[in-house]
Amino acid sequence: MIADLANAAARYDAANRITLDWLLSRPPVQGVFINTRVNPVTGLDYIAADGLRGPDWICGWIQGRGLEALVTFAAHYRTSQPDLAARLDAFARPLYARLRTLQAEHGHGYFLYDRALTPVRRDGKGGAVPQAREDDLFSYSDIFLAKGLIAAAARYAPADLPDHLDFFHRIRAAIEDGRFQMEEQAEISRTAIAAERDDHGPRMILLGAAGMLKRAGLAQEAAWADKMIAYVLDHWLDDTGLLRNVPGLDALNAGHGIEFVGFAFDHIGAAGDPALKRRLADVLIRLFDYAFREPGIPLSVSAVSGALLEPWFPWWPLPETIRAAALARAAGAPQAAELARIQALADSAFFRNYWRGSRGFAFQGRTPDGPVDYVPATPDLDPGYHTGLSLLAAQTA
């Protein structure tokens, strides 16, 4: 079954409206934080007995991503749905103020906080211990927090932008000179960083800020993005056309490569270099065709044989494919028919196998046998960011 892309924009908007209504209907945690800690299979809230899945723990990176999503949707609906935009702004303003204070207090964003908003990490026994604090080391949570703070400040508090932009560019510098830690559930340290593989993930996630900066009227702050795109393609694209996560490593997370392409097209747009558009679209098509199988795109496949290395099929690579393909088509990449084909396949698989209709969120994971309650990183469903912003980009493209 292949989706009808002629009606896709309306379908994406309808799904996002359901998600936003659901998200806004839920009481904020501690009166301010986004509340999406829900079992994706049963639809029931996690409770204190669920340990680190429970409501007493806050994932800082999820809150940063959520803030970016709230602000982006508020801007999108400001004219067509002003009442919805006002509701989004009413939620986002106090969240921005709390996250701004939290970042100022600690100098960073952190993967996990306890109820007292102390940065912690998992202890391997079902509990948590204080996380190390290293002023000049950075992580993914820093990127997500910086993006959310910048997007919100551009809308609510322009005078705050210099501080947030300085924070963002310090993260960028840390990626370039080896002070960035990918594994945030380990102790933050130079020793941990030295042991990590050369993954394109930090640059991919940082690249997601480029389009946001342009939409916030800060295009001059995204001047680094062109060199970063070229660097990733030069260092991680293998001679078979696969964008490897780590050079020479067999395990391939195709979803992360697809996400990179989407962010790249969000940055370059229609004015981008035609040769680069073709090259990026080739990467997207190759990754999708190599990894896609029912029910979607697996978390890990062999880059040599294509064999499934893990049973998990997360939801998010499908909306990322929808976004990347739609933006590539809108930018004028020459492989229009192939891009439409993979967008339609990803669209069909997402709405058929993952999307839960009136619930407002998707199954977070499946195996070939069906949906599973699999929470590898966070129990927060994160529908506004990792589904919503992808569908919004495709809709507006």
C-alpha positions, 0 to 999 in steps of 0.5 A: 500500500502506498499513500496518496501524497495529494492529500498528505498535507491535510493528513499531516496537519490533522495528525499534528492538531490531534497531538497538540490538543492531547499534549496541551490537555495534560497537566504540566509536571511541576506546573511547567514541564511537558507531560508525555510519560505515557506507556505507548502500548496501553496509553496509561501514564507511568507512575512512581512504581515504574522507577525512572519511567515515572513522573518524578524524573525529568528528561532535560533534552525532551523538554528542550525539544518540546519547547522548540516544537511548541514555539514552532507550532505557535508561529505556524498557527499564529494566523490560521488558528490564533486560539491554538497559537495562544494556547501553545504560547501560554504553555511555552512561555513558563517552560522557557523561563524555567529552562532558561533558569535551569541552564543558567544555574548549571551551565548546561542541559542534562539528560536526566534530572530528579524531582529537585532538578538535580542532574543525575544519571542511571546507576545501573540498579534502577536508580540514579546518582548525581551526574558529574558536572564539567563546564567545558564538556557538552552533550546532546542535551545541551544541543536540544536545550540550546535550540529550544531556548533560541527558538523561544527567545526569538519569539518571547525575549529577544534580549536573551538571544546573545546568551543562548547563541553564545551557549550554542556556539560553545557546543559547536566548538566542543564538537569540533575539538573533541569535548562532546560526549554522546553517551549521556547516561554514563558519567560525563568525563574526558575519559568517556569521550576518549573511548567513544567512536567517531559517530556523525550523530553530534554534527547531525543533531547540531545541523538541525539548528540551521533551519530553525535559526533561519526561521527565527531570523538568525540566518547569519548564525547558521553560516557554519552549516554548509561546511558541516554538511560537506564534512559529514558527506566527505567523512562518513559516506562510504563507497556504496553510497551508505552514510555510515554512523561510524566509518568501517562499523557494520552496524548502520542506523539508517534513520540517523542518516535520513535525519541528517539529509532532512536537516541538510535540505531544511538548511539549503532549500531551493537556493542550494547547489544543484550538485549537492541536492542530487548528492543528498537525495541519492544518500536519502534514497539509498539509505531508505531502500537499503533499510526499509522493510515491514513494519518500517525502518529498523534501529540497526542493520548490517551495512554489509549484508543488510541483515537485521541486527536488532529486532527494534523498529522505532517510529521516528525514522518514518516521519524523518523520511517523510520530512527529508523526501518532501524537503528534497522535492521542494528544493528541486532535487532532480530525483523527484519520482524516487523521492515521491516514492519513498515519501509515500512508502514511509507515509503509508508505513507510519500511518498504518503501523505506528500512528494511533489516531485520536490518541495523538501519538504513535507506537514508539517501537515495534518488532516484526511481530507487533508493537512493544513497550520498549523504552531505550532512552526515555519514556517521554513520547516526544510527539511534538518534536520527533513526529510533529516537526517532521510532519509540519516541515513536509506539510509546509514544503 
